[in-house]
Amino acid sequence: MLPTQQIPIGFHVTIGGNQPFTWIAGPCAMENESQVWTTAEELKRLSEKWGISLIFKSSFDKANRSSIHSPRGMGMEAGLKLLAKIREELQIPVTTDVHESWQCSEVGEVVDVLQIPAFLARQTDLLVAAARTGKVVNVKKGQFMAPDDMHQVVGKLLECGNAKILLCERGSCFGYHQLVVDMTSLVEMRKEGFPIVFDATHSVQKPGGNGTSTGGNREHVPYLMNAAAAIGVDAIFTEVHPDPDQAISDAANQLPLSQVETILAQAIRFDQIAKSALVLERNMP
């Protein structure tokens, strides 16, 4: 299996090229400064301890809530200010998602990576606006899309002159309120040549499964992380929260901050085996 392109992110972080996976992590939603800052500091400590690169992620606005009454986060102005502070003081790249085209330029002035939500992966105007910022664009494959459908997504970004692309798998719809992960989709999307991200926590969602909110099963996250790491993905994304059961979004999916190290360490071991095998494969006559 050929290595993917290497995409520079910032702060000496590069994704791709069969390097150890980069960890994209943080709380699903930015609830308050204390919650976000505490999580960011601990994630940085763990990434340095285990020798992997970190990109901090949290959303200033959860725009695709199940209920109109669901809390959505700190908002764009406060959220971007906090992300900028984390980036500057902790010296780590940051990312967040955008839901509307007009947000891209302002968000792009702060973050290192713009994330396109899965429901919006086919929205041409949003992809074009994100690409034109010149920043790295991480596009989540829609739950309704096949892996090869991402070829058209890549084409839209390249047409705008931006080849700094990450492609993310986050599960596919399987009936109602259920997602499944076809691990071969990671291999298929890799054929585009761009780094592949596996979103472990969103892949265990049960969309709308609780009626007015999304359900899920965080117990399955470690198994999916290990499987993706064993394939040799370029980045793994996990939502991490100090107290997931009290989270305003994705409470059933997020990993507890106090337990994430054990899960991370196991995935790193699988990644080491996979990347070693890829090196051997390239060197075989």
Backbone as CSV, one residue per row, in Angstrom:
resi,resn,N_x,N_y,N_z,CA_x,CA_y,CA_z,C_x,C_y,C_z
1,MET,0.858,-1.190,0.000,0.000,0.000,0.000,0.892,1.236,0.000
2,LEU,0.676,2.125,-0.976,1.517,3.297,-1.126,1.255,4.303,-0.008
3,PRO,2.299,5.032,0.416,2.092,6.065,1.443,1.285,7.221,0.882
4,THR,0.572,7.907,1.762,-0.173,9.092,1.353,0.763,10.298,1.309
5,GLN,0.252,11.381,0.714,1.006,12.629,0.711,1.200,13.122,2.137
6,GLN,2.264,13.873,2.349,2.482,14.507,3.637,1.921,15.930,3.582
7,ILE,1.026,16.227,4.526,0.378,17.536,4.576,0.872,18.277,5.815
8,PRO,1.630,19.376,5.637,2.075,20.164,6.797,0.887,20.861,7.459
9,ILE,0.829,20.796,8.782,-0.269,21.389,9.532,0.180,22.658,10.254
10,GLY,1.296,22.569,10.944,1.799,23.678,11.746,2.427,23.148,13.023
11,PHE,3.310,23.956,13.636,4.001,23.555,14.868,4.707,22.209,14.690
12,HIS,5.351,22.025,13.540,6.130,20.815,13.236,5.264,19.560,13.131
13,VAL,3.963,19.725,12.947,3.061,18.588,12.765,2.820,18.387,11.272
14,THR,3.045,17.164,10.806,2.777,16.779,9.428,1.984,15.481,9.441
15,ILE,0.910,15.428,8.667,0.088,14.225,8.588,0.344,13.525,7.262
16,GLY,0.503,12.194,7.320,0.656,11.407,6.103,2.038,10.821,5.953
17,GLY,2.231,10.108,4.823,3.527,9.526,4.525,3.901,8.343,5.388
18,ASN,2.913,7.663,5.942,3.154,6.492,6.803,3.918,6.827,8.076
19,GLN,3.768,8.043,8.557,4.297,8.402,9.872,3.355,7.865,10.952
20,PRO,3.785,7.878,12.221,2.848,7.556,13.303,1.604,8.439,13.199
21,PHE,0.461,7.877,13.556,-0.775,8.648,13.392,-0.768,9.914,14.248
22,THR,-1.379,10.937,13.699,-1.609,12.179,14.431,-2.920,12.039,15.190
23,TRP,-2.948,12.560,16.407,-4.140,12.473,17.259,-4.895,13.790,17.181
24,ILE,-6.120,13.742,16.685,-7.014,14.897,16.681,-8.007,14.672,17.809
25,ALA,-8.037,15.552,18.795,-8.831,15.261,19.990,-9.258,16.535,20.701
26,GLY,-10.355,16.389,21.456,-10.869,17.491,22.259,-12.347,17.285,22.533
27,PRO,-12.954,18.139,23.329,-14.384,18.019,23.620,-15.224,18.273,22.373
28,CYS,-16.331,17.582,22.260,-17.209,17.783,21.109,-17.576,19.255,20.976
29,ALA,-18.083,19.841,22.055,-18.514,21.239,22.032,-17.761,22.042,23.079
30,MET,-17.515,23.304,22.767,-16.879,24.207,23.714,-17.958,24.722,24.668
31,GLU,-17.952,24.221,25.896,-18.990,24.568,26.864,-18.602,25.781,27.707
32,ASN,-17.357,25.823,28.132,-16.838,26.953,28.891,-15.318,26.900,28.836
33,GLU,-14.671,27.976,29.230,-13.223,28.048,29.094,-12.511,27.019,29.957
34,SER,-12.991,26.789,31.176,-12.344,25.841,32.070,-12.350,24.430,31.490
35,GLN,-13.503,24.002,30.969,-13.626,22.665,30.391,-12.672,22.483,29.212
36,VAL,-12.632,23.467,28.338,-11.816,23.366,27.137,-10.334,23.413,27.488
37,TRP,-9.960,24.349,28.348,-8.553,24.523,28.689,-7.996,23.310,29.443
38,THR,-8.752,22.796,30.404,-8.317,21.617,31.161,-8.064,20.440,30.230
39,THR,-8.968,20.238,29.280,-8.830,19.129,28.342,-7.624,19.331,27.433
40,ALA,-7.449,20.526,26.920,-6.339,20.799,26.003,-4.990,20.568,26.681
41,GLU,-4.844,21.025,27.901,-3.575,20.846,28.610,-3.260,19.372,28.832
42,GLU,-4.267,18.586,29.216,-4.033,17.170,29.474,-3.747,16.412,28.182
43,LEU,-4.442,16.754,27.117,-4.183,16.091,25.841,-2.774,16.386,25.343
44,LYS,-2.327,17.618,25.536,-0.951,17.938,25.137,0.045,17.127,25.961
45,ARG,-0.198,17.018,27.272,0.701,16.242,28.124,0.772,14.792,27.653
46,LEU,-0.361,14.203,27.331,-0.394,12.811,26.894,0.294,12.636,25.541
47,SER,0.092,13.570,24.637,0.719,13.458,23.319,2.235,13.531,23.434
48,GLU,2.729,14.388,24.313,4.177,14.480,24.508,4.719,13.232,25.195
49,LYS,3.971,12.713,26.155,4.400,11.503,26.859,4.519,10.317,25.900
50,TRP,3.578,10.193,24.974,3.546,9.036,24.080,4.179,9.320,22.724
51,GLY,4.712,10.500,22.543,5.480,10.794,21.341,4.669,10.859,20.062
52,ILE,3.440,11.386,20.144,2.636,11.549,18.934,2.236,13.014,18.781
53,SER,1.906,13.382,17.556,1.485,14.755,17.279,0.020,14.935,17.638
54,LEU,-0.323,16.140,18.089,-1.680,16.451,18.517,-2.219,17.651,17.759
55,ILE,-3.484,17.551,17.335,-4.251,18.696,16.864,-5.465,18.802,17.781
56,PHE,-5.632,19.947,18.423,-6.763,20.110,19.343,-8.005,20.514,18.568
57,LYS,-9.128,19.830,18.870,-10.384,20.123,18.177,-11.531,20.306,19.152
58,SER,-12.309,21.344,18.944,-13.571,21.516,19.648,-14.435,22.471,18.828
59,SER,-15.750,22.321,18.948,-16.682,23.105,18.133,-17.231,24.295,18.908
60,PHE,-17.174,25.477,18.304,-17.757,26.653,18.943,-19.273,26.670,18.775
61,ASP,-19.774,25.914,17.775,-21.219,25.869,17.546,-21.593,24.511,16.975
62,LYS,-22.467,23.783,17.692,-23.001,22.522,17.181,-24.306,22.840,16.459
63,ALA,-24.189,23.028,15.148,-25.322,23.535,14.377,-26.317,22.455,13.969
64,ASN,-25.916,21.193,14.014,-26.802,20.123,13.541,-27.366,19.311,14.712
65,ARG,-27.959,20.020,15.681,-28.523,19.359,16.846,-29.832,18.648,16.520
66,SER,-30.134,17.598,17.292,-31.391,16.867,17.103,-32.587,17.762,17.414
67,SER,-32.492,18.564,18.482,-33.595,19.414,18.926,-33.201,20.878,18.838
68,ILE,-34.170,21.724,18.541,-33.911,23.170,18.490,-33.586,23.714,19.876
69,HIS,-33.941,22.979,20.911,-33.702,23.415,22.285,-32.343,22.966,22.831
70,SER,-31.599,22.187,22.058,-30.298,21.689,22.524,-29.278,22.813,22.586
71,PRO,-28.458,22.864,23.633,-27.389,23.870,23.701,-26.360,23.629,22.602
72,ARG,-25.753,24.701,22.133,-24.900,24.602,20.947,-23.446,24.972,21.184
73,GLY,-23.089,25.542,22.312,-21.693,25.877,22.544,-21.475,27.347,22.850
74,MET,-20.200,27.772,22.860,-19.832,29.117,23.277,-20.133,30.188,22.234
75,GLY,-20.305,29.775,20.998,-20.502,30.744,19.927,-19.198,31.065,19.218
76,MET,-19.310,31.643,18.048,-18.157,31.830,17.170,-17.119,32.798,17.748
77,GLU,-17.552,33.943,18.217,-16.600,34.948,18.697,-15.801,34.441,19.897
78,ALA,-16.495,33.958,20.921,-15.804,33.462,22.118,-15.012,32.202,21.815
79,GLY,-15.572,31.332,20.967,-14.903,30.079,20.643,-13.598,30.282,19.901
80,LEU,-13.609,31.153,18.904,-12.382,31.415,18.148,-11.324,32.094,19.013
81,LYS,-11.761,32.978,19.894,-10.820,33.631,20.805,-10.121,32.599,21.690
82,LEU,-10.879,31.615,22.184,-10.300,30.589,23.038,-9.390,29.655,22.249
83,LEU,-9.784,29.283,21.040,-8.926,28.434,20.209,-7.607,29.135,19.887
84,ALA,-7.669,30.425,19.620,-6.451,31.188,19.342,-5.529,31.203,20.558
85,LYS,-6.125,31.315,21.742,-5.343,31.316,22.978,-4.670,29.968,23.205
86,ILE,-5.403,28.888,22.986,-4.841,27.544,23.131,-3.706,27.339,22.145
87,ARG,-3.923,27.762,20.911,-2.896,27.603,19.878,-1.618,28.343,20.252
88,GLU,-1.761,29.565,20.723,-0.595,30.397,21.033,0.123,29.939,22.301
89,GLU,-0.638,29.669,23.349,-0.003,29.375,24.636,0.466,27.929,24.756
90,LEU,-0.258,26.985,24.151,0.154,25.583,24.220,1.005,25.169,23.023
91,GLN,1.064,26.034,22.021,1.877,25.772,20.827,1.489,24.464,20.154
92,ILE,0.192,24.305,19.914,-0.327,23.149,19.200,-1.299,23.617,18.121
93,PRO,-1.402,22.880,16.998,-2.392,23.237,15.980,-3.808,23.033,16.521
94,VAL,-4.746,23.788,15.969,-6.145,23.663,16.378,-7.031,23.542,15.141
95,THR,-8.194,22.929,15.354,-9.165,22.799,14.276,-10.571,22.919,14.845
96,THR,-11.491,23.310,13.997,-12.907,23.344,14.357,-13.704,23.212,13.074
97,ASP,-15.018,22.968,13.217,-15.833,22.781,12.033,-16.548,24.064,11.622
98,VAL,-16.849,24.129,10.344,-17.606,25.241,9.783,-18.865,24.673,9.137
99,HIS,-19.961,25.425,9.237,-21.229,24.942,8.706,-21.769,25.808,7.574
100,GLU,-21.242,27.017,7.466,-21.717,27.926,6.423,-20.529,28.599,5.750
101,SER,-20.710,28.912,4.475,-19.603,29.440,3.673,-19.000,30.697,4.274
102,TRP,-19.832,31.606,4.795,-19.347,32.884,5.291,-18.427,32.732,6.504
103,GLN,-18.501,31.591,7.195,-17.670,31.377,8.373,-16.210,31.083,8.016
104,CYS,-15.975,30.588,6.814,-14.659,30.019,6.489,-13.512,31.019,6.599
105,SER,-13.683,32.215,6.066,-12.574,33.172,6.073,-12.200,33.580,7.488
106,GLU,-13.194,33.840,8.339,-12.904,34.253,9.706,-12.308,33.110,10.524
107,VAL,-12.870,31.923,10.383,-12.339,30.766,11.101,-10.934,30.434,10.602
108,GLY,-10.729,30.585,9.293,-9.431,30.278,8.708,-8.307,31.175,9.193
109,GLU,-8.637,32.339,9.738,-7.610,33.223,10.289,-7.083,32.724,11.629
110,VAL,-7.803,31.792,12.254,-7.442,31.319,13.594,-6.908,29.892,13.579
111,VAL,-7.598,28.991,12.862,-7.284,27.567,12.970,-6.278,27.130,11.910
112,ASP,-5.719,25.954,12.143,-4.788,25.353,11.184,-5.500,24.440,10.194
113,VAL,-6.633,23.886,10.619,-7.399,22.956,9.795,-8.880,23.313,9.877
114,LEU,-9.529,23.445,8.735,-10.974,23.619,8.681,-11.621,22.252,8.509
115,GLN,-12.604,21.953,9.348,-13.275,20.658,9.274,-14.658,20.830,8.650
116,ILE,-14.956,19.988,7.652,-16.254,19.999,6.994,-17.094,18.854,7.563
117,PRO,-18.238,19.151,8.189,-19.077,18.091,8.769,-19.566,17.110,7.705
118,ALA,-19.817,15.873,8.148,-20.209,14.820,7.215,-21.493,15.155,6.460
119,PHE,-22.482,15.744,7.153,-23.734,16.080,6.491,-23.535,17.096,5.371
120,LEU,-22.410,17.814,5.375,-22.178,18.904,4.430,-21.067,18.594,3.432
121,ALA,-20.663,17.325,3.347,-19.509,16.951,2.522,-19.721,17.228,1.039
122,ARG,-20.967,17.322,0.591,-21.247,17.572,-0.817,-21.599,19.033,-1.109
123,GLN,-21.584,19.890,-0.086,-21.973,21.293,-0.262,-20.867,22.062,-0.980
124,THR,-21.051,22.281,-2.243,-20.003,22.861,-3.084,-19.544,24.227,-2.583
125,ASP,-20.473,25.117,-2.275,-20.086,26.463,-1.851,-19.255,26.433,-0.573
126,LEU,-19.599,25.533,0.343,-18.835,25.421,1.583,-17.433,24.890,1.311
127,LEU,-17.327,23.886,0.467,-16.016,23.329,0.116,-15.149,24.374,-0.583
128,VAL,-15.749,25.125,-1.485,-14.999,26.152,-2.209,-14.502,27.231,-1.253
129,ALA,-15.370,27.690,-0.360,-14.970,28.730,0.594,-13.868,28.234,1.522
130,ALA,-13.961,26.990,1.956,-12.918,26.430,2.814,-11.603,26.312,2.059
131,ALA,-11.658,25.827,0.843,-10.444,25.672,0.041,-9.745,26.998,-0.196
132,ARG,-10.519,28.051,-0.430,-9.937,29.355,-0.763,-9.260,30.040,0.408
133,THR,-9.444,29.525,1.618,-8.698,30.070,2.753,-7.222,29.695,2.672
134,GLY,-6.917,28.647,1.911,-5.541,28.166,1.823,-5.142,27.265,2.975
135,LYS,-6.048,27.051,3.916,-5.762,26.194,5.053,-6.010,24.730,4.700
136,VAL,-5.508,23.825,5.527,-5.800,22.405,5.373,-7.305,22.206,5.576
137,VAL,-7.906,21.361,4.747,-9.344,21.084,4.837,-9.542,19.594,5.114
138,ASN,-10.193,19.297,6.221,-10.514,17.922,6.597,-11.989,17.680,6.311
139,VAL,-12.278,16.834,5.334,-13.659,16.584,4.937,-14.100,15.226,5.463
140,LYS,-15.162,15.237,6.260,-15.728,13.983,6.750,-16.642,13.388,5.670
141,LYS,-16.426,12.136,5.359,-17.279,11.453,4.381,-18.698,11.354,4.929
142,GLY,-19.662,11.773,4.121,-21.051,11.709,4.549,-21.485,10.293,4.880
143,GLN,-22.354,10.158,5.871,-22.860,8.841,6.272,-23.619,8.164,5.139
144,PHE,-23.980,8.932,4.133,-24.774,8.464,2.995,-23.911,8.274,1.751
145,MET,-22.590,8.420,1.888,-21.695,8.392,0.731,-20.821,7.146,0.722
146,ALA,-20.494,6.694,-0.477,-19.532,5.609,-0.660,-18.122,6.192,-0.660
147,PRO,-17.125,5.381,-0.345,-15.747,5.904,-0.311,-15.324,6.561,-1.621
148,ASP,-15.693,5.955,-2.758,-15.266,6.529,-4.038,-15.986,7.825,-4.372
149,ASP,-17.097,8.125,-3.660,-17.766,9.418,-3.855,-16.870,10.581,-3.437
150,MET,-15.894,10.306,-2.592,-15.009,11.370,-2.124,-14.087,11.878,-3.228
151,HIS,-14.017,11.130,-4.324,-13.211,11.592,-5.463,-13.727,12.935,-5.975
152,GLN,-15.056,13.100,-5.990,-15.637,14.360,-6.457,-15.390,15.480,-5.452
153,VAL,-15.394,15.140,-4.178,-15.074,16.126,-3.137,-13.652,16.631,-3.324
154,VAL,-12.734,15.699,-3.521,-11.333,16.060,-3.759,-11.223,16.958,-4.981
155,GLY,-11.968,16.608,-6.031,-11.932,17.402,-7.257,-12.356,18.843,-7.043
156,LYS,-13.370,19.057,-6.220,-13.834,20.417,-5.941,-12.750,21.236,-5.247
157,LEU,-12.064,20.626,-4.286,-11.017,21.337,-3.561,-9.821,21.632,-4.463
158,LEU,-9.443,20.648,-5.272,-8.308,20.843,-6.177,-8.604,21.912,-7.219
159,GLU,-9.850,21.986,-7.679,-10.231,23.008,-8.665,-10.028,24.416,-8.112
160,CYS,-10.064,24.529,-6.793,-9.869,25.830,-6.139,-8.398,26.068,-5.785
161,GLY,-7.533,25.165,-6.229,-6.106,25.350,-6.015,-5.609,24.923,-4.654
162,ASN,-6.397,24.146,-3.927,-5.984,23.703,-2.590,-5.822,22.189,-2.585
163,ALA,-4.591,21.740,-2.402,-4.301,20.297,-2.349,-3.975,19.848,-0.927
164,LYS,-4.253,20.713,0.038,-4.007,20.360,1.445,-5.284,19.729,2.001
165,ILE,-5.432,18.432,1.722,-6.701,17.741,1.931,-6.524,16.552,2.870
166,LEU,-7.456,16.420,3.814,-7.571,15.231,4.647,-8.959,14.650,4.400
167,LEU,-9.052,13.321,4.347,-10.329,12.640,4.141,-10.645,11.802,5.370
168,CYS,-11.857,11.964,5.889,-12.199,11.374,7.181,-13.376,10.407,7.079
169,GLU,-13.215,9.226,7.659,-14.283,8.233,7.770,-14.939,8.340,9.144
170,ARG,-16.284,8.350,9.180,-16.976,8.451,10.459,-18.215,7.553,10.534
171,GLY,-18.211,6.479,9.703,-19.306,5.528,9.724,-20.348,5.820,8.668
172,SER,-21.126,4.780,8.347,-22.171,4.876,7.330,-23.512,4.465,7.920
173,CYS,-24.575,5.052,7.390,-25.924,4.733,7.870,-26.228,3.258,7.629
174,PHE,-26.817,2.622,8.624,-27.223,1.224,8.514,-28.618,1.121,9.124
175,GLY,-29.630,1.300,8.283,-30.989,1.364,8.813,-31.195,2.663,9.564
176,TYR,-31.993,2.610,10.624,-32.303,3.801,11.408,-31.507,3.832,12.710
177,HIS,-31.025,5.039,13.090,-30.327,5.236,14.363,-29.120,4.321,14.525
178,GLN,-28.455,3.995,13.447,-27.341,3.050,13.550,-26.280,3.397,12.505
179,LEU,-25.030,3.360,12.915,-23.910,3.521,11.995,-23.053,2.263,12.039
180,VAL,-22.444,1.941,10.924,-21.450,0.871,10.883,-20.210,1.418,10.183
181,VAL,-19.074,0.812,10.462,-17.825,1.226,9.819,-17.324,0.092,8.937
182,ASP,-17.222,0.376,7.661,-16.611,-0.554,6.719,-15.138,-0.185,6.635
183,MET,-14.294,-0.997,7.259,-12.872,-0.657,7.320,-12.215,-0.617,5.940
184,THR,-12.828,-1.285,4.953,-12.246,-1.206,3.614,-12.385,0.195,3.024
185,SER,-13.307,1.010,3.568,-13.449,2.373,3.054,-12.191,3.194,3.329
186,LEU,-11.482,2.868,4.411,-10.227,3.553,4.713,-9.186,3.273,3.626
187,VAL,-9.177,2.033,3.165,-8.251,1.634,2.095,-8.661,2.269,0.777
188,GLU,-9.976,2.274,0.504,-10.456,2.823,-0.768,-10.201,4.325,-0.856
189,MET,-10.489,5.062,0.213,-10.259,6.516,0.179,-8.773,6.831,0.086
190,ARG,-7.941,5.950,0.614,-6.498,6.160,0.563,-5.983,6.212,-0.875
191,LYS,-6.723,5.612,-1.796,-6.302,5.601,-3.201,-6.269,7.002,-3.794
192,GLU,-6.968,7.952,-3.146,-6.897,9.343,-3.603,-5.521,9.941,-3.360
193,GLY,-4.760,9.321,-2.466,-3.395,9.775,-2.203,-3.265,10.756,-1.060
194,PHE,-4.392,11.145,-0.459,-4.364,12.109,0.634,-4.501,11.389,1.980
195,PRO,-4.000,12.003,3.053,-4.060,11.366,4.366,-5.488,11.026,4.788
196,ILE,-5.607,9.878,5.461,-6.904,9.382,5.893,-7.025,9.520,7.412
197,VAL,-8.152,10.082,7.834,-8.465,10.271,9.249,-9.590,9.305,9.616
198,PHE,-9.489,8.681,10.778,-10.601,7.864,11.269,-11.191,8.516,12.506
199,ASP,-12.481,8.824,12.434,-13.207,9.451,13.544,-13.838,8.339,14.383
200,ALA,-13.181,7.981,15.463,-13.589,6.814,16.245,-14.841,7.053,17.077
201,THR,-14.993,8.254,17.623,-16.119,8.480,18.534,-17.430,8.771,17.794
202,HIS,-17.380,9.506,16.689,-18.613,9.724,15.937,-19.083,8.439,15.259
203,SER,-18.182,7.501,15.056,-18.554,6.246,14.404,-19.394,5.339,15.291
204,VAL,-19.453,5.628,16.590,-20.285,4.810,17.482,-21.578,5.529,17.848
205,GLN,-21.880,6.605,17.138,-23.130,7.330,17.368,-24.353,6.486,17.006
206,LYS,-25.457,6.821,17.642,-26.782,6.383,17.206,-27.563,7.663,16.925
207,PRO,-27.473,8.181,15.691,-28.034,9.497,15.380,-29.516,9.601,15.731
208,GLY,-29.842,10.573,16.563,-31.220,10.773,16.986,-31.772,9.643,17.829
209,GLY,-30.879,8.774,18.295,-31.314,7.561,18.980,-32.003,7.788,20.305
210,ASN,-31.811,8.967,20.890,-32.469,9.279,22.166,-33.652,10.224,21.992
211,GLY,-34.132,10.315,20.780,-35.284,11.190,20.519,-34.865,12.621,20.291
212,THR,-34.626,13.349,21.380,-34.204,14.747,21.251,-32.698,14.899,21.259
213,SER,-31.968,13.801,21.312,-30.504,13.861,21.274,-29.954,12.578,20.670
214,THR,-28.685,12.623,20.326,-28.014,11.470,19.729,-27.503,10.535,20.806
215,GLY,-27.690,9.239,20.589,-27.151,8.236,21.494,-25.839,7.681,20.972
216,GLY,-25.373,6.616,21.582,-24.128,6.005,21.145,-23.609,5.009,22.150
217,ASN,-22.421,4.488,21.867,-21.824,3.491,22.753,-20.310,3.656,22.757
218,ARG,-19.809,4.398,23.742,-18.368,4.660,23.802,-17.552,3.397,24.079
219,GLU,-18.176,2.335,24.575,-17.446,1.101,24.853,-16.839,0.503,23.591
220,HIS,-17.404,0.824,22.440,-16.908,0.269,21.185,-15.746,1.067,20.592
221,VAL,-15.509,2.258,21.112,-14.488,3.134,20.535,-13.099,2.489,20.486
222,PRO,-12.601,1.877,21.570,-11.248,1.310,21.518,-11.078,0.263,20.427
223,TYR,-12.102,-0.556,20.198,-12.002,-1.608,19.184,-11.903,-1.023,17.785
224,LEU,-12.687,0.009,17.520,-12.629,0.647,16.214,-11.313,1.396,16.020
225,MET,-10.839,2.049,17.086,-9.537,2.725,17.008,-8.430,1.741,16.663
226,ASN,-8.428,0.608,17.336,-7.387,-0.392,17.102,-7.453,-0.930,15.677
227,ALA,-8.668,-1.158,15.185,-8.824,-1.672,13.825,-8.307,-0.673,12.804
228,ALA,-8.645,0.610,12.999,-8.182,1.637,12.069,-6.668,1.800,12.139
229,ALA,-6.134,1.752,13.353,-4.681,1.857,13.519,-3.975,0.690,12.852
230,ALA,-4.578,-0.493,12.921,-3.968,-1.682,12.315,-3.935,-1.585,10.792
231,ILE,-4.864,-0.810,10.213,-4.860,-0.584,8.766,-3.771,0.408,8.385
232,GLY,-3.436,1.319,9.309,-2.368,2.282,9.041,-2.877,3.660,8.690
233,VAL,-3.982,4.099,9.324,-4.506,5.431,9.026,-3.506,6.510,9.437
234,ASP,-3.693,7.689,8.890,-2.756,8.788,9.121,-3.104,9.621,10.352
235,ALA,-4.368,9.588,10.755,-4.796,10.339,11.939,-6.008,9.650,12.547
236,ILE,-6.134,9.767,13.859,-7.296,9.249,14.569,-7.911,10.390,15.365
237,PHE,-9.221,10.537,15.201,-9.952,11.599,15.878,-10.799,11.003,17.002
238,THR,-10.684,11.567,18.196,-11.515,11.132,19.318,-12.025,12.355,20.064
239,GLU,-13.300,12.300,20.440,-13.847,13.322,21.322,-13.535,12.920,22.761
240,VAL,-13.011,13.861,23.527,-12.591,13.593,24.905,-13.164,14.683,25.799
241,HIS,-13.725,14.291,26.940,-14.421,15.237,27.817,-14.111,14.893,29.274
242,PRO,-13.936,15.889,30.134,-13.662,15.600,31.557,-14.779,14.799,32.234
243,ASP,-16.015,15.006,31.796,-17.167,14.298,32.379,-18.197,14.075,31.281
244,PRO,-17.985,13.065,30.428,-18.818,12.902,29.234,-20.310,12.832,29.491
245,ASP,-20.721,12.190,30.564,-22.153,12.032,30.818,-22.851,13.364,31.040
246,GLN,-22.082,14.399,31.369,-22.653,15.734,31.578,-22.433,16.650,30.379
247,ALA,-21.875,16.112,29.295,-21.582,16.924,28.115,-22.869,17.403,27.448
248,ILE,-22.819,18.579,26.832,-24.001,19.113,26.172,-24.215,18.497,24.798
249,SER,-23.199,17.772,24.292,-23.291,17.156,22.967,-22.495,15.856,22.958
250,ASP,-23.031,14.837,22.296,-22.354,13.541,22.166,-21.942,12.949,23.508
251,ALA,-22.809,13.052,24.479,-22.493,12.542,25.820,-22.225,11.039,25.811
252,ALA,-22.910,10.305,24.951,-22.782,8.847,24.941,-21.550,8.352,24.188
253,ASN,-20.889,9.245,23.447,-19.779,8.817,22.588,-18.410,9.252,23.096
254,GLN,-18.355,10.361,23.819,-17.062,10.923,24.182,-16.333,10.049,25.200
255,LEU,-15.016,10.071,25.101,-14.189,9.300,26.023,-13.887,10.134,27.266
256,PRO,-13.889,9.508,28.443,-13.524,10.247,29.659,-12.049,10.634,29.619
257,LEU,-11.764,11.858,29.962,-10.388,12.341,29.956,-9.495,11.492,30.847
258,SER,-10.040,11.006,31.955,-9.247,10.212,32.903,-8.911,8.827,32.383
259,GLN,-9.598,8.356,31.329,-9.388,6.997,30.831,-8.767,6.942,29.438
260,VAL,-8.604,8.085,28.813,-8.217,8.083,27.408,-6.782,7.590,27.191
261,GLU,-5.901,7.736,28.178,-4.507,7.329,27.983,-4.394,5.837,27.693
262,THR,-5.115,5.015,28.420,-5.055,3.570,28.209,-5.501,3.202,26.799
263,ILE,-6.573,3.843,26.336,-7.104,3.579,24.999,-6.120,4.051,23.939
264,LEU,-5.540,5.228,24.153,-4.569,5.779,23.210,-3.339,4.892,23.102
265,ALA,-2.824,4.439,24.241,-1.608,3.631,24.257,-1.789,2.342,23.465
266,GLN,-2.956,1.742,23.578,-3.209,0.501,22.844,-3.231,0.753,21.339
267,ALA,-3.886,1.828,20.917,-3.941,2.153,19.491,-2.550,2.446,18.936
268,ILE,-1.709,3.083,19.742,-0.341,3.380,19.309,0.419,2.095,19.006
269,ARG,0.209,1.074,19.795,0.893,-0.206,19.569,0.464,-0.825,18.236
270,PHE,-0.828,-0.787,17.954,-1.306,-1.299,16.666,-0.738,-0.477,15.511
271,ASP,-0.659,0.832,15.690,-0.119,1.713,14.661,1.344,1.401,14.380
272,GLN,2.105,1.149,15.417,3.523,0.830,15.247,3.713,-0.435,14.418
273,ILE,2.874,-1.430,14.674,2.952,-2.670,13.908,2.584,-2.417,12.451
274,ALA,1.504,-1.665,12.233,1.043,-1.403,10.871,2.071,-0.615,10.072
275,LYS,2.626,0.434,10.673,3.582,1.265,9.946,4.882,0.507,9.668
276,SER,5.287,-0.361,10.582,6.467,-1.199,10.350,6.224,-2.139,9.179
277,ALA,5.015,-2.690,9.099,4.680,-3.591,8.001,4.681,-2.860,6.669
278,LEU,4.221,-1.608,6.654,4.209,-0.829,5.430,5.627,-0.547,4.940
279,VAL,6.543,-0.298,5.869,7.950,-0.085,5.511,8.525,-1.350,4.897
280,LEU,8.255,-2.494,5.506,8.739,-3.775,4.979,8.172,-4.034,3.592
281,GLU,6.899,-3.711,3.407,6.245,-3.925,2.117,6.929,-3.123,1.024
282,ARG,7.285,-1.880,1.327,7.926,-1.024,0.322,9.326,-1.508,-0.015
283,ASN,9.985,-2.156,0.939,11.367,-2.582,0.731,11.497,-3.981,0.151
284,MET,10.350,-4.660,-0.006,10.404,-6.021,-0.556,10.715,-5.980,-2.054
285,PRO,11.542,-6.922,-2.542,11.877,-6.930,-3.974,10.663,-7.303,-4.822
